[in-house]
């Protein structure tokens, strides 16, 4: 159960925190292409930087809202139901981000990052509480540390996959 909670939650949160840095040239190119197709002109660099800043910061804004809501949600619905509902939020976020290119809409990336942030905010609080409740007393300290371990592991995986020479070998862009 700890592996499922860790890989399905805090690992994903750590990955989402770090992976956006390495994809920036591709997402900025996508924004420019979309803008050019819609309006017939290329974005100014300042506007592109502003849109990119919004995409990056939406994760943090969503995370703050998710953290603020997590106490209420876990108290009202319970930790397990809250984590299951959170999975639905993350699936919707993934669909928004994943289909943004097909829909030719960079705004879907904004929405996806915001929802991913909400999911991360809820999960970072509910995960530790739920893991502490289901673990035996002897292992409770070890189990509560796993959220930090999987968060760091997610960041490390994102950085490894973000290496330029490795990313270019898999890229079809």
N, C-alpha and C positions, 0 to 999 in steps of 0.2 A: 504493500500500500504506500509505503514511503517513496518508492521509486516512481509510482504513478503520480503521486502528488508533486514530487520534485520535477520530473521530466515534463509532465503536463502543465505545470504552473510556473514555478520560480525559474526553471531553466528557460522557459519561453520568455519570461519577463526580462531576464538578463540578456538573452539573444536579441530581443527587440530594442533594448537600450543601446546596444553596440552596433548592430548591423546597419543602421541608417547612415552611419558615417561613410561606409565603404561603397554604398550605392549612390552617393550624391551625384556623381557625374551623369549617371544613367537617368536618374529621376529628373534632374535639371534639363537634360536633353529631351526627355519625354514632355516636360512642361512646355518647353520652347516649341516643340513640334506640334503639340496640341493647340497652343495659342496661335501659331502660324496658320494652322489648318482652319481654325475657327474665324480668326479676325484678319488674316492676310498680312500680318506684320509680326516681326520678331520682338520679343520682350526686351525691354531695357535691362541691363545688368542689375540695376538697383531693384527693379520690380521682381526679377527672378530670384534675387537674394532674399527679398521679403517673403515671397511665396515659399521658398525653401525653408526659411526660418519658421514660418507657420507650420509647415509639415513636421519639422523636428520638434517644435515646442508643443504641438498638440498631444503628444504622448505624455508629457509632464502635466499638462492641464487636465487631461483625462485621469491620470494617476492621482492627482490631488482630489478630484471629485470622487473617484473610486474609494480612496482612503477615508474620505469624510462620510461616505455612505455605508462603508463596510460594517461599522459597529451596529448601525440600525438594522441592516439587512440580516446580519448573523443573529442578532437578538430576536428579530421577528420570525425568520424562516428557519433558523438553525444553520449550523456551519456546513453540513453536508449539502443541503438544498441550495445554499448560497453558492457553494463551489460548483455545483452542477449547473445552476443558472448562469454562472460566470462563464462556463464552457460555451454556452449558447452565444453569449456576447462576443467571445473570442472567435467563434466560427463566423458570425456575421462580420466581424472586423476583418477576418482573413478573406472572406468573399469580396468585401469592398476593395481591399488592397489588391487582391489577385485579379479581379476583373476590371480594374481601372484602365488598363491598356486596351483591352478589347472594347470597352465603352468609350475610349478616348476622352477620359475625364480624370484630370489630376485632382479634382475635388474629392473623388472617391478615396484617394490616398489620405487626404486630410481627415475624412470621416473614419476611415479604417484606423489610422494612428490614434485618433481620439478614443475610439472604442477599445483599442488595444491598451491604452493607458488606463481606462476605467477598469478593464479586466485585471490589469496588473495591480492596480491599487486595492481592489477587492481581494485579490488572491494573496497578496503579500501579508495581509492581516488575517484572513480566514485560514490560510494554510497552516500557520504556526499554531493557531488555536485548535484547529481540528487535529493536527498531528499530535499535539500534546494530549488531547483527550483520548485518542485511540491507542496511544502507546502504553506499554507496561511501565510501571513506576521506575524500574531499574534502567530503562532505556530512554526515559523522557528527555533528559538533557541532550543525549545524542540525537534523538529524533528532531528536536527543536533546532538544532544546528544545521540540519540538512537543508533548510530553506536557504541559508546563506551559502552553503556549498553549491547547491544547484544554480543559484543566481550567478555566482562566480564562474561556474562551469559554462553557463549559457553565454556569458560575456566572452569567455575564452574561445568557445566554438565560433562565435560570430567574428572574432578577430582572426582566427585561423582561416575561416572561409573567406574573409575579406582581404586576405593577402592578394596583392595585385596580380602576381604571376599565376597564382592558383585560380583566381576569379576569371582571368582572361581565358584560361584554358577551358572553362566551362561555359563561358558567355557566348550567346548567339547574337548579341546585339551588333 
